[in-house]
Amino acid sequence: MDVTPLVWVLTIAGVLGILVADLLIVSRRPHKPSMREAARWVGFFVALAVLFGLVVWAVWGSQYAAEFYAGWLTEYSLSLDNLFVFVIIMARFAVPAALQQTVLIIGIILALLLRGLFIAAGAFVIERFSGVFFLFGAFLIWTAWGLVRGGDEEEEFEENVLIRWIGRVVTLTPDYHGVRLRVTIEGIKHWTPMLVVMVAIGTTDLLFALDSIPATFGLTKEPYLVFTANAFALMGLVQLFFLLGGLLDRLRYLNVGLAVILAFIGVKLIFEALHTNSLPFINDGQPVEWAPVVPVGVSLGFILVTLMITAAASIAMERREHQHR
């Protein structure tokens, strides 16, 4: 896939431009969006991702378009798990409802920048050490097993080192002052809690990227598609938070569906690593010919079917329990 530096620059500028424009619109009138407003924005960002996939198809071909769609769907579905933690962060730091949209957008801009560095590092390692896919595959399977075992969502957010450090060295006001990061009180400048919340959103999202980005690299080896899949998933995440915030606990089989997707991609990665093997302790450093290569169309279909079954099973169980009550 031939992506020129100019295309990279235009793409990054376009993504950041959309996010900044969204931030400016929200900052003019901070508010909690209604379900209808959130649904319209989610539809807009989904349509934007679909349109971008068509552009990829027209410029680089159907193979790369399918890889983008598979990566975007995987990132978007894995991002649903982020929303659980975002809800916890908003409650933990008592963020006023009217400011939550601004907090999320700025946090996601920070998260996108951090993910960009992570993707660049991943592409650098992959280019020089193909055996890393064995590690990626094993890690995704292990993560899938952790999702199946389940756990208390409350335990998924812990204040990281950076947040604790900010709390020790920075003087914070006890209350929020709109969307402002710094205020002057009695001639002394103070930071507001908004700083800590934004850092919490951005850095916590990066922890989730530890499994989502390897999963996307399992679907496409093109850093450009990995980045854009992440970007379009993150752009739609803010409004998805308000659209699904109160309904997340009803998606009871979400973790099972995500675990199936991650395990599938993990196995796919290991097969591909075997097919291109150069490690001396595996088959004397020769490729394992019998290892299958899963076509991207099969991967895309599997992800779509898994997500549909997960949603249908969750809805069916919800209705059954409602009827029982």
FIVOSE-563481 format. One record per residue (C-alpha): residue in three letters; x, y, z; residue number from 1. Coordinates in Angstrom, 3 decimals. Example, Ala and Ser with C-alpha at 12.3 -4.5 7.8 and 13.67 -1.06 7.14 Angstrom:
2
{code: ALA | c1: 12.300 | c2: -4.500 | c3: 7.800 | pos: 1};
{code: SER | c1: 13.670 | c2: -1.060 | c3: 7.140 | pos: 2};
This chain:
325
{code: MET | c1: 0.000 | c2: 0.000 | c3: 0.000 | pos: 1};
{code: ASP | c1: 1.664 | c2: 3.184 | c3: -1.213 | pos: 2};
{code: VAL | c1: 0.826 | c2: 6.047 | c3: 1.165 | pos: 3};
{code: THR | c1: 2.793 | c2: 9.224 | c3: 0.524 | pos: 4};
{code: PRO | c1: 3.869 | c2: 11.598 | c3: 3.323 | pos: 5};
{code: LEU | c1: 1.397 | c2: 14.154 | c3: 1.947 | pos: 6};
{code: VAL | c1: -1.499 | c2: 11.709 | c3: 2.400 | pos: 7};
{code: TRP | c1: -0.357 | c2: 11.055 | c3: 5.975 | pos: 8};
{code: VAL | c1: -0.212 | c2: 14.781 | c3: 6.727 | pos: 9};
{code: LEU | c1: -3.625 | c2: 15.461 | c3: 5.176 | pos: 10};
{code: THR | c1: -5.202 | c2: 12.519 | c3: 7.005 | pos: 11};
{code: ILE | c1: -3.826 | c2: 13.498 | c3: 10.423 | pos: 12};
{code: ALA | c1: -4.762 | c2: 17.139 | c3: 9.832 | pos: 13};
{code: GLY | c1: -8.269 | c2: 16.104 | c3: 8.769 | pos: 14};
{code: VAL | c1: -8.831 | c2: 13.894 | c3: 11.819 | pos: 15};
{code: LEU | c1: -7.517 | c2: 16.499 | c3: 14.253 | pos: 16};
{code: GLY | c1: -9.503 | c2: 19.179 | c3: 12.421 | pos: 17};
{code: ILE | c1: -12.759 | c2: 17.254 | c3: 12.898 | pos: 18};
{code: LEU | c1: -12.032 | c2: 16.677 | c3: 16.592 | pos: 19};
{code: VAL | c1: -11.046 | c2: 20.310 | c3: 17.201 | pos: 20};
{code: ALA | c1: -14.144 | c2: 21.551 | c3: 15.333 | pos: 21};
{code: ASP | c1: -16.264 | c2: 19.230 | c3: 17.481 | pos: 22};
{code: LEU | c1: -14.551 | c2: 20.642 | c3: 20.583 | pos: 23};
{code: LEU | c1: -15.164 | c2: 24.247 | c3: 19.519 | pos: 24};
{code: ILE | c1: -18.844 | c2: 23.559 | c3: 18.818 | pos: 25};
{code: VAL | c1: -19.298 | c2: 21.907 | c3: 22.206 | pos: 26};
{code: SER | c1: -17.283 | c2: 24.559 | c3: 24.091 | pos: 27};
{code: ARG | c1: -19.578 | c2: 27.326 | c3: 22.837 | pos: 28};
{code: ARG | c1: -22.510 | c2: 25.711 | c3: 24.634 | pos: 29};
{code: PRO | c1: -21.453 | c2: 23.042 | c3: 27.141 | pos: 30};
{code: HIS | c1: -24.341 | c2: 20.635 | c3: 27.665 | pos: 31};
{code: LYS | c1: -25.263 | c2: 16.995 | c3: 27.997 | pos: 32};
{code: PRO | c1: -26.520 | c2: 15.884 | c3: 24.555 | pos: 33};
{code: SER | c1: -29.926 | c2: 14.289 | c3: 24.258 | pos: 34};
{code: MET | c1: -30.318 | c2: 10.737 | c3: 22.981 | pos: 35};
{code: ARG | c1: -31.507 | c2: 12.082 | c3: 19.621 | pos: 36};
{code: GLU | c1: -28.546 | c2: 14.444 | c3: 19.282 | pos: 37};
{code: ALA | c1: -26.086 | c2: 11.713 | c3: 20.292 | pos: 38};
{code: ALA | c1: -27.676 | c2: 9.284 | c3: 17.809 | pos: 39};
{code: ARG | c1: -27.341 | c2: 11.822 | c3: 14.976 | pos: 40};
{code: TRP | c1: -23.662 | c2: 12.378 | c3: 15.732 | pos: 41};
{code: VAL | c1: -22.951 | c2: 8.651 | c3: 16.026 | pos: 42};
{code: GLY | c1: -24.645 | c2: 8.158 | c3: 12.653 | pos: 43};
{code: PHE | c1: -22.529 | c2: 10.976 | c3: 11.192 | pos: 44};
{code: PHE | c1: -19.227 | c2: 9.461 | c3: 12.367 | pos: 45};
{code: VAL | c1: -20.238 | c2: 5.961 | c3: 11.245 | pos: 46};
{code: ALA | c1: -21.148 | c2: 7.348 | c3: 7.815 | pos: 47};
{code: LEU | c1: -17.808 | c2: 9.170 | c3: 7.749 | pos: 48};
{code: ALA | c1: -15.950 | c2: 5.900 | c3: 8.419 | pos: 49};
{code: VAL | c1: -17.936 | c2: 4.067 | c3: 5.737 | pos: 50};
{code: LEU | c1: -17.195 | c2: 6.871 | c3: 3.256 | pos: 51};
{code: PHE | c1: -13.489 | c2: 6.734 | c3: 4.092 | pos: 52};
{code: GLY | c1: -13.521 | c2: 2.971 | c3: 3.460 | pos: 53};
{code: LEU | c1: -15.001 | c2: 3.631 | c3: 0.018 | pos: 54};
{code: VAL | c1: -12.208 | c2: 6.126 | c3: -0.685 | pos: 55};
{code: VAL | c1: -9.664 | c2: 3.467 | c3: 0.314 | pos: 56};
{code: TRP | c1: -11.435 | c2: 1.044 | c3: -2.049 | pos: 57};
{code: ALA | c1: -11.314 | c2: 3.531 | c3: -4.942 | pos: 58};
{code: VAL | c1: -7.644 | c2: 4.466 | c3: -4.421 | pos: 59};
{code: TRP | c1: -5.993 | c2: 1.262 | c3: -3.167 | pos: 60};
{code: GLY | c1: -8.480 | c2: -1.532 | c3: -3.910 | pos: 61};
{code: SER | c1: -11.073 | c2: -3.729 | c3: -2.204 | pos: 62};
{code: GLN | c1: -8.504 | c2: -5.747 | c3: -0.217 | pos: 63};
{code: TYR | c1: -7.325 | c2: -2.702 | c3: 1.742 | pos: 64};
{code: ALA | c1: -10.883 | c2: -1.399 | c3: 2.110 | pos: 65};
{code: ALA | c1: -11.916 | c2: -4.698 | c3: 3.700 | pos: 66};
{code: GLU | c1: -8.895 | c2: -4.513 | c3: 6.011 | pos: 67};
{code: PHE | c1: -9.898 | c2: -0.994 | c3: 7.069 | pos: 68};
{code: TYR | c1: -13.503 | c2: -1.992 | c3: 7.759 | pos: 69};
{code: ALA | c1: -12.406 | c2: -5.058 | c3: 9.749 | pos: 70};
{code: GLY | c1: -9.953 | c2: -2.957 | c3: 11.789 | pos: 71};
{code: TRP | c1: -12.467 | c2: -0.172 | c3: 12.356 | pos: 72};
{code: LEU | c1: -15.206 | c2: -2.565 | c3: 13.490 | pos: 73};
{code: THR | c1: -12.791 | c2: -4.302 | c3: 15.843 | pos: 74};
{code: GLU | c1: -11.568 | c2: -1.019 | c3: 17.328 | pos: 75};
{code: TYR | c1: -15.118 | c2: 0.322 | c3: 17.633 | pos: 76};
{code: SER | c1: -16.416 | c2: -2.806 | c3: 19.360 | pos: 77};
{code: LEU | c1: -13.415 | c2: -2.946 | c3: 21.715 | pos: 78};
{code: SER | c1: -13.969 | c2: 0.748 | c3: 22.470 | pos: 79};
{code: LEU | c1: -17.332 | c2: -0.151 | c3: 24.003 | pos: 80};
{code: ASP | c1: -15.375 | c2: -1.644 | c3: 26.874 | pos: 81};
{code: ASN | c1: -13.675 | c2: 1.743 | c3: 27.341 | pos: 82};
{code: LEU | c1: -17.060 | c2: 3.329 | c3: 27.959 | pos: 83};
{code: PHE | c1: -17.546 | c2: 1.335 | c3: 31.168 | pos: 84};
{code: VAL | c1: -14.360 | c2: 2.866 | c3: 32.553 | pos: 85};
{code: PHE | c1: -15.186 | c2: 6.347 | c3: 31.248 | pos: 86};
{code: VAL | c1: -18.444 | c2: 6.168 | c3: 33.224 | pos: 87};
{code: ILE | c1: -16.448 | c2: 5.250 | c3: 36.338 | pos: 88};
{code: ILE | c1: -13.954 | c2: 8.097 | c3: 35.770 | pos: 89};
{code: MET | c1: -16.760 | c2: 10.648 | c3: 35.370 | pos: 90};
{code: ALA | c1: -18.329 | c2: 9.458 | c3: 38.625 | pos: 91};
{code: ARG | c1: -15.001 | c2: 9.197 | c3: 40.477 | pos: 92};
{code: PHE | c1: -14.077 | c2: 12.820 | c3: 39.722 | pos: 93};
{code: ALA | c1: -17.681 | c2: 14.107 | c3: 39.938 | pos: 94};
{code: VAL | c1: -17.584 | c2: 15.737 | c3: 36.499 | pos: 95};
{code: PRO | c1: -20.685 | c2: 17.937 | c3: 35.967 | pos: 96};
{code: ALA | c1: -22.949 | c2: 16.554 | c3: 33.228 | pos: 97};
{code: ALA | c1: -22.628 | c2: 19.725 | c3: 31.137 | pos: 98};
{code: LEU | c1: -18.825 | c2: 19.393 | c3: 31.014 | pos: 99};
{code: GLN | c1: -18.559 | c2: 15.685 | c3: 30.265 | pos: 100};
{code: GLN | c1: -18.686 | c2: 16.110 | c3: 26.492 | pos: 101};
{code: THR | c1: -15.775 | c2: 18.575 | c3: 26.495 | pos: 102};
{code: VAL | c1: -13.751 | c2: 16.365 | c3: 28.847 | pos: 103};
{code: LEU | c1: -14.225 | c2: 13.356 | c3: 26.597 | pos: 104};
{code: ILE | c1: -13.271 | c2: 15.168 | c3: 23.387 | pos: 105};
{code: ILE | c1: -10.045 | c2: 16.585 | c3: 24.840 | pos: 106};
{code: GLY | c1: -9.232 | c2: 13.246 | c3: 26.478 | pos: 107};
{code: ILE | c1: -9.759 | c2: 11.454 | c3: 23.173 | pos: 108};
{code: ILE | c1: -7.540 | c2: 13.945 | c3: 21.292 | pos: 109};
{code: LEU | c1: -4.829 | c2: 13.124 | c3: 23.826 | pos: 110};
{code: ALA | c1: -5.567 | c2: 9.407 | c3: 23.466 | pos: 111};
{code: LEU | c1: -5.284 | c2: 9.621 | c3: 19.668 | pos: 112};
{code: LEU | c1: -1.878 | c2: 11.292 | c3: 19.910 | pos: 113};
{code: LEU | c1: -0.664 | c2: 8.606 | c3: 22.335 | pos: 114};
{code: ARG | c1: -2.066 | c2: 5.841 | c3: 20.133 | pos: 115};
{code: GLY | c1: -0.294 | c2: 7.350 | c3: 17.139 | pos: 116};
{code: LEU | c1: 3.031 | c2: 6.947 | c3: 18.944 | pos: 117};
{code: PHE | c1: 2.086 | c2: 3.396 | c3: 19.940 | pos: 118};
{code: ILE | c1: 1.170 | c2: 2.499 | c3: 16.339 | pos: 119};
{code: ALA | c1: 4.443 | c2: 3.948 | c3: 15.042 | pos: 120};
{code: ALA | c1: 6.380 | c2: 1.893 | c3: 17.605 | pos: 121};
{code: GLY | c1: 4.397 | c2: -1.240 | c3: 16.673 | pos: 122};
{code: ALA | c1: 5.062 | c2: -0.757 | c3: 12.961 | pos: 123};
{code: PHE | c1: 8.771 | c2: -0.259 | c3: 13.680 | pos: 124};
{code: VAL | c1: 8.975 | c2: -3.519 | c3: 15.666 | pos: 125};
{code: ILE | c1: 6.930 | c2: -5.511 | c3: 13.117 | pos: 126};
{code: GLU | c1: 9.139 | c2: -4.358 | c3: 10.236 | pos: 127};
{code: ARG | c1: 12.271 | c2: -5.616 | c3: 11.991 | pos: 128};
{code: PHE | c1: 11.002 | c2: -8.665 | c3: 13.865 | pos: 129};
{code: SER | c1: 8.207 | c2: -10.690 | c3: 12.241 | pos: 130};
{code: GLY | c1: 8.212 | c2: -13.097 | c3: 15.183 | pos: 131};
{code: VAL | c1: 6.481 | c2: -10.403 | c3: 17.243 | pos: 132};
{code: PHE | c1: 3.189 | c2: -11.745 | c3: 15.837 | pos: 133};
{code: PHE | c1: 3.650 | c2: -14.847 | c3: 18.000 | pos: 134};
{code: LEU | c1: 3.706 | c2: -12.521 | c3: 21.016 | pos: 135};
{code: PHE | c1: 0.752 | c2: -10.466 | c3: 19.738 | pos: 136};
{code: GLY | c1: -1.295 | c2: -13.606 | c3: 19.097 | pos: 137};
{code: ALA | c1: -0.544 | c2: -15.127 | c3: 22.492 | pos: 138};
{code: PHE | c1: -1.324 | c2: -11.828 | c3: 24.221 | pos: 139};
{code: LEU | c1: -4.697 | c2: -11.511 | c3: 22.464 | pos: 140};
{code: ILE | c1: -5.658 | c2: -15.073 | c3: 23.401 | pos: 141};
{code: TRP | c1: -4.642 | c2: -14.410 | c3: 27.011 | pos: 142};
{code: THR | c1: -6.681 | c2: -11.164 | c3: 26.990 | pos: 143};
{code: ALA | c1: -9.669 | c2: -13.057 | c3: 25.568 | pos: 144};
{code: TRP | c1: -9.435 | c2: -15.564 | c3: 28.402 | pos: 145};
{code: GLY | c1: -9.389 | c2: -12.712 | c3: 30.904 | pos: 146};
{code: LEU | c1: -12.581 | c2: -11.282 | c3: 29.358 | pos: 147};
{code: VAL | c1: -14.333 | c2: -14.654 | c3: 29.529 | pos: 148};
{code: ARG | c1: -13.440 | c2: -15.030 | c3: 33.194 | pos: 149};
{code: GLY | c1: -14.935 | c2: -11.605 | c3: 33.746 | pos: 150};
{code: GLY | c1: -14.380 | c2: -9.293 | c3: 36.668 | pos: 151};
{code: ASP | c1: -15.658 | c2: -6.260 | c3: 38.424 | pos: 152};
{code: GLU | c1: -15.659 | c2: -3.296 | c3: 36.042 | pos: 153};
{code: GLU | c1: -15.039 | c2: -1.028 | c3: 39.029 | pos: 154};
{code: GLU | c1: -11.594 | c2: -2.557 | c3: 39.357 | pos: 155};
{code: GLU | c1: -10.622 | c2: -1.675 | c3: 35.786 | pos: 156};
{code: PHE | c1: -9.816 | c2: 1.935 | c3: 36.657 | pos: 157};
{code: GLU | c1: -7.027 | c2: 2.726 | c3: 39.049 | pos: 158};
{code: GLU | c1: -5.273 | c2: 6.050 | c3: 39.271 | pos: 159};
{code: ASN | c1: -2.016 | c2: 5.563 | c3: 37.394 | pos: 160};
{code: VAL | c1: 1.377 | c2: 6.974 | c3: 38.326 | pos: 161};
{code: LEU | c1: 0.918 | c2: 10.143 | c3: 36.252 | pos: 162};
{code: ILE | c1: -2.434 | c2: 10.975 | c3: 37.854 | pos: 163};
{code: ARG | c1: -1.080 | c2: 10.394 | c3: 41.368 | pos: 164};
{code: TRP | c1: 1.962 | c2: 12.549 | c3: 40.549 | pos: 165};
{code: ILE | c1: -0.242 | c2: 15.409 | c3: 39.330 | pos: 166};
{code: GLY | c1: -2.279 | c2: 15.163 | c3: 42.527 | pos: 167};
{code: ARG | c1: 0.883 | c2: 15.569 | c3: 44.622 | pos: 168};
{code: VAL | c1: 2.696 | c2: 18.380 | c3: 42.796 | pos: 169};
{code: VAL | c1: -0.174 | c2: 20.475 | c3: 41.424 | pos: 170};
{code: THR | c1: -2.517 | c2: 22.655 | c3: 43.455 | pos: 171};
{code: LEU | c1: -6.067 | c2: 21.847 | c3: 42.389 | pos: 172};
{code: THR | c1: -9.226 | c2: 23.781 | c3: 43.107 | pos: 173};
{code: PRO | c1: -11.930 | c2: 21.829 | c3: 44.937 | pos: 174};
{code: ASP | c1: -14.545 | c2: 22.742 | c3: 42.305 | pos: 175};
{code: TYR | c1: -14.763 | c2: 22.879 | c3: 38.516 | pos: 176};
{code: HIS | c1: -14.690 | c2: 26.278 | c3: 36.810 | pos: 177};
{code: GLY | c1: -16.436 | c2: 25.478 | c3: 33.565 | pos: 178};
{code: VAL | c1: -14.053 | c2: 24.007 | c3: 30.996 | pos: 179};
{code: ARG | c1: -11.095 | c2: 26.084 | c3: 32.237 | pos: 180};
{code: LEU | c1: -7.882 | c2: 24.301 | c3: 33.176 | pos: 181};
{code: ARG | c1: -6.412 | c2: 27.177 | c3: 35.201 | pos: 182};
{code: VAL | c1: -7.989 | c2: 29.912 | c3: 37.315 | pos: 183};
{code: THR | c1: -6.645 | c2: 32.728 | c3: 39.473 | pos: 184};
{code: ILE | c1: -7.903 | c2: 32.818 | c3: 43.049 | pos: 185};
{code: GLU | c1: -6.727 | c2: 35.658 | c3: 45.330 | pos: 186};
{code: GLY | c1: -3.845 | c2: 36.349 | c3: 42.986 | pos: 187};
{code: ILE | c1: -2.633 | c2: 32.732 | c3: 42.933 | pos: 188};
{code: LYS | c1: -3.028 | c2: 30.506 | c3: 39.875 | pos: 189};
{code: HIS | c1: -4.537 | c2: 27.089 | c3: 40.425 | pos: 190};
{code: TRP | c1: -5.233 | c2: 24.127 | c3: 38.185 | pos: 191};
{code: THR | c1: -8.781 | c2: 22.786 | c3: 38.130 | pos: 192};
{code: PRO | c1: -9.835 | c2: 19.108 | c3: 38.425 | pos: 193};
{code: MET | c1: -10.437 | c2: 19.241 | c3: 34.652 | pos: 194};
{code: LEU | c1: -6.701 | c2: 18.634 | c3: 34.153 | pos: 195};
{code: VAL | c1: -6.716 | c2: 15.354 | c3: 36.082 | pos: 196};
{code: VAL | c1: -9.866 | c2: 14.058 | c3: 34.381 | pos: 197};
{code: MET | c1: -8.499 | c2: 14.708 | c3: 30.884 | pos: 198};
{code: VAL | c1: -5.226 | c2: 12.968 | c3: 31.729 | pos: 199};
{code: ALA | c1: -7.192 | c2: 10.067 | c3: 33.236 | pos: 200};
{code: ILE | c1: -9.273 | c2: 9.636 | c3: 30.064 | pos: 201};
{code: GLY | c1: -6.279 | c2: 9.823 | c3: 27.718 | pos: 202};
{code: THR | c1: -3.911 | c2: 7.561 | c3: 29.644 | pos: 203};
{code: THR | c1: -6.567 | c2: 4.997 | c3: 30.555 | pos: 204};
{code: ASP | c1: -7.535 | c2: 4.706 | c3: 26.886 | pos: 205};
{code: LEU | c1: -3.897 | c2: 3.955 | c3: 26.067 | pos: 206};
{code: LEU | c1: -4.036 | c2: 0.958 | c3: 28.419 | pos: 207};
{code: PHE | c1: -6.988 | c2: -0.397 | c3: 26.434 | pos: 208};
{code: ALA | c1: -5.007 | c2: 0.168 | c3: 23.237 | pos: 209};
{code: LEU | c1: -2.528 | c2: -2.465 | c3: 24.434 | pos: 210};
{code: ASP | c1: -4.906 | c2: -5.140 | c3: 23.144 | pos: 211};
{code: SER | c1: -6.896 | c2: -3.267 | c3: 20.477 | pos: 212};
{code: ILE | c1: -3.908 | c2: -2.088 | c3: 18.423 | pos: 213};
{code: PRO | c1: -2.267 | c2: -5.560 | c3: 18.219 | pos: 214};
{code: ALA | c1: -5.702 | c2: -6.874 | c3: 17.227 | pos: 215};
{code: THR | c1: -5.896 | c2: -4.362 | c3: 14.357 | pos: 216};
{code: PHE | c1: -2.353 | c2: -5.225 | c3: 13.276 | pos: 217};
{code: GLY | c1: -3.658 | c2: -8.799 | c3: 13.139 | pos: 218};
{code: LEU | c1: -6.149 | c2: -7.695 | c3: 10.484 | pos: 219};
{code: THR | c1: -3.912 | c2: -5.389 | c3: 8.458 | pos: 220};
{code: LYS | c1: -0.167 | c2: -4.837 | c3: 8.373 | pos: 221};
{code: GLU | c1: -0.580 | c2: -1.302 | c3: 7.021 | pos: 222};
{code: PRO | c1: 0.165 | c2: 1.355 | c3: 9.685 | pos: 223};
{code: TYR | c1: -1.973 | c2: 3.863 | c3: 7.758 | pos: 224};
{code: LEU | c1: -5.043 | c2: 1.624 | c3: 8.041 | pos: 225};
{code: VAL | c1: -4.301 | c2: 0.836 | c3: 11.696 | pos: 226};
{code: PHE | c1: -4.125 | c2: 4.569 | c3: 12.474 | pos: 227};
{code: THR | c1: -7.269 | c2: 5.514 | c3: 10.547 | pos: 228};
{code: ALA | c1: -9.226 | c2: 2.583 | c3: 12.042 | pos: 229};
{code: ASN | c1: -8.271 | c2: 3.863 | c3: 15.503 | pos: 230};
{code: ALA | c1: -9.033 | c2: 7.469 | c3: 14.586 | pos: 231};
{code: PHE | c1: -12.535 | c2: 6.773 | c3: 13.264 | pos: 232};
{code: ALA | c1: -13.327 | c2: 4.533 | c3: 16.242 | pos: 233};
{code: LEU | c1: -12.242 | c2: 7.242 | c3: 18.696 | pos: 234};
{code: MET | c1: -14.054 | c2: 10.042 | c3: 16.844 | pos: 235};
{code: GLY | c1: -17.402 | c2: 8.327 | c3: 17.322 | pos: 236};
{code: LEU | c1: -16.706 | c2: 7.335 | c3: 20.916 | pos: 237};
{code: VAL | c1: -17.754 | c2: 10.606 | c3: 22.567 | pos: 238};
{code: GLN | c1: -21.349 | c2: 10.547 | c3: 21.361 | pos: 239};
{code: LEU | c1: -21.535 | c2: 6.774 | c3: 21.805 | pos: 240};
{code: PHE | c1: -20.809 | c2: 7.422 | c3: 25.497 | pos: 241};
{code: PHE | c1: -24.017 | c2: 9.463 | c3: 25.822 | pos: 242};
{code: LEU | c1: -26.046 | c2: 7.186 | c3: 23.562 | pos: 243};
{code: LEU | c1: -25.166 | c2: 3.949 | c3: 25.353 | pos: 244};
{code: GLY | c1: -24.044 | c2: 5.214 | c3: 28.768 | pos: 245};
{code: GLY | c1: -27.125 | c2: 3.976 | c3: 30.602 | pos: 246};
{code: LEU | c1: -27.490 | c2: 0.853 | c3: 28.481 | pos: 247};
{code: LEU | c1: -23.984 | c2: -0.587 | c3: 28.763 | pos: 248};
{code: ASP | c1: -24.883 | c2: -2.866 | c3: 31.638 | pos: 249};
{code: ARG | c1: -27.590 | c2: -4.434 | c3: 29.438 | pos: 250};
{code: LEU | c1: -24.984 | c2: -5.649 | c3: 26.921 | pos: 251};
{code: ARG | c1: -24.294 | c2: -8.572 | c3: 29.240 | pos: 252};
{code: TYR | c1: -22.618 | c2: -10.721 | c3: 26.592 | pos: 253};
{code: LEU | c1: -20.355 | c2: -7.950 | c3: 25.306 | pos: 254};
{code: ASN | c1: -17.241 | c2: -9.355 | c3: 26.991 | pos: 255};
{code: VAL | c1: -17.946 | c2: -12.806 | c3: 25.583 | pos: 256};
{code: GLY | c1: -18.300 | c2: -11.408 | c3: 22.061 | pos: 257};
{code: LEU | c1: -15.126 | c2: -9.346 | c3: 22.392 | pos: 258};
{code: ALA | c1: -13.288 | c2: -12.375 | c3: 23.778 | pos: 259};
{code: VAL | c1: -14.330 | c2: -14.466 | c3: 20.762 | pos: 260};
{code: ILE | c1: -13.118 | c2: -11.733 | c3: 18.377 | pos: 261};
{code: LEU | c1: -9.787 | c2: -11.322 | c3: 20.176 | pos: 262};
{code: ALA | c1: -9.205 | c2: -15.078 | c3: 20.338 | pos: 263};
{code: PHE | c1: -10.000 | c2: -15.406 | c3: 16.621 | pos: 264};
{code: ILE | c1: -7.543 | c2: -12.639 | c3: 15.712 | pos: 265};
{code: GLY | c1: -4.947 | c2: -14.119 | c3: 18.088 | pos: 266};
{code: VAL | c1: -5.148 | c2: -17.522 | c3: 16.405 | pos: 267};
{code: LYS | c1: -5.079 | c2: -15.824 | c3: 12.989 | pos: 268};
{code: LEU | c1: -1.900 | c2: -13.976 | c3: 13.975 | pos: 269};
{code: ILE | c1: -0.186 | c2: -17.141 | c3: 15.157 | pos: 270};
{code: PHE | c1: -1.084 | c2: -18.929 | c3: 11.899 | pos: 271};
{code: GLU | c1: 0.328 | c2: -16.037 | c3: 9.878 | pos: 272};
{code: ALA | c1: 3.471 | c2: -15.987 | c3: 12.024 | pos: 273};
{code: LEU | c1: 3.904 | c2: -19.723 | c3: 11.393 | pos: 274};
{code: HIS | c1: 3.400 | c2: -19.211 | c3: 7.672 | pos: 275};
{code: THR | c1: 6.232 | c2: -16.643 | c3: 7.576 | pos: 276};
{code: ASN | c1: 8.294 | c2: -18.200 | c3: 10.376 | pos: 277};
{code: SER | c1: 12.012 | c2: -17.467 | c3: 10.645 | pos: 278};
{code: LEU | c1: 12.583 | c2: -18.399 | c3: 14.295 | pos: 279};
{code: PRO | c1: 15.248 | c2: -21.125 | c3: 14.508 | pos: 280};
{code: PHE | c1: 13.513 | c2: -23.081 | c3: 17.296 | pos: 281};
{code: ILE | c1: 10.316 | c2: -23.512 | c3: 15.248 | pos: 282};
{code: ASN | c1: 10.533 | c2: -25.899 | c3: 12.296 | pos: 283};
{code: ASP | c1: 14.284 | c2: -25.199 | c3: 12.008 | pos: 284};
{code: GLY | c1: 13.593 | c2: -21.600 | c3: 11.063 | pos: 285};
{code: GLN | c1: 11.511 | c2: -22.571 | c3: 8.024 | pos: 286};
{code: PRO | c1: 7.928 | c2: -21.479 | c3: 7.249 | pos: 287};
{code: VAL | c1: 5.259 | c2: -23.937 | c3: 8.378 | pos: 288};
{code: GLU | c1: 3.536 | c2: -24.709 | c3: 5.097 | pos: 289};
{code: TRP | c1: 0.386 | c2: -26.213 | c3: 6.561 | pos: 290};
{code: ALA | c1: -0.436 | c2: -23.046 | c3: 8.520 | pos: 291};
{code: PRO | c1: -3.573 | c2: -21.533 | c3: 6.939 | pos: 292};
{code: VAL | c1: -3.898 | c2: -17.870 | c3: 5.997 | pos: 293};
{code: VAL | c1: -7.310 | c2: -16.460 | c3: 6.883 | pos: 294};
{code: PRO | c1: -8.596 | c2: -14.120 | c3: 4.127 | pos: 295};
{code: VAL | c1: -9.572 | c2: -10.639 | c3: 5.248 | pos: 296};
{code: GLY | c1: -13.108 | c2: -11.191 | c3: 3.941 | pos: 297};
{code: VAL | c1: -13.510 | c2: -14.132 | c3: 6.315 | pos: 298};
{code: SER | c1: -12.176 | c2: -12.002 | c3: 9.187 | pos: 299};
{code: LEU | c1: -14.599 | c2: -9.169 | c3: 8.415 | pos: 300};
{code: GLY | c1: -17.542 | c2: -11.575 | c3: 8.159 | pos: 301};
{code: PHE | c1: -16.597 | c2: -13.324 | c3: 11.406 | pos: 302};
{code: ILE | c1: -16.386 | c2: -10.009 | c3: 13.295 | pos: 303};
{code: LEU | c1: -19.756 | c2: -8.822 | c3: 11.955 | pos: 304};
{code: VAL | c1: -21.526 | c2: -12.105 | c3: 12.736 | pos: 305};
{code: THR | c1: -20.020 | c2: -12.263 | c3: 16.232 | pos: 306};
{code: LEU | c1: -21.155 | c2: -8.720 | c3: 17.042 | pos: 307};
{code: MET | c1: -24.675 | c2: -9.411 | c3: 15.735 | pos: 308};
{code: ILE | c1: -24.973 | c2: -12.625 | c3: 17.747 | pos: 309};
{code: THR | c1: -23.668 | c2: -10.842 | c3: 20.858 | pos: 310};
{code: ALA | c1: -26.237 | c2: -8.036 | c3: 20.509 | pos: 311};
{code: ALA | c1: -29.093 | c2: -10.438 | c3: 19.718 | pos: 312};
{code: ALA | c1: -28.278 | c2: -12.702 | c3: 22.675 | pos: 313};
{code: SER | c1: -28.092 | c2: -9.710 | c3: 25.036 | pos: 314};
{code: ILE | c1: -31.447 | c2: -8.363 | c3: 23.812 | pos: 315};
{code: ALA | c1: -33.077 | c2: -11.807 | c3: 24.054 | pos: 316};
{code: MET | c1: -31.888 | c2: -12.319 | c3: 27.629 | pos: 317};
{code: GLU | c1: -33.039 | c2: -8.821 | c3: 28.592 | pos: 318};
{code: ARG | c1: -36.526 | c2: -9.524 | c3: 27.218 | pos: 319};
{code: ARG | c1: -36.699 | c2: -12.912 | c3: 28.906 | pos: 320};
{code: GLU | c1: -35.817 | c2: -11.419 | c3: 32.284 | pos: 321};
{code: HIS | c1: -38.299 | c2: -8.583 | c3: 31.739 | pos: 322};
{code: GLN | c1: -41.090 | c2: -11.047 | c3: 30.997 | pos: 323};
{code: HIS | c1: -40.119 | c2: -13.087 | c3: 34.030 | pos: 324};
{code: ARG | c1: -40.328 | c2: -10.012 | c3: 36.259 | pos: 325};
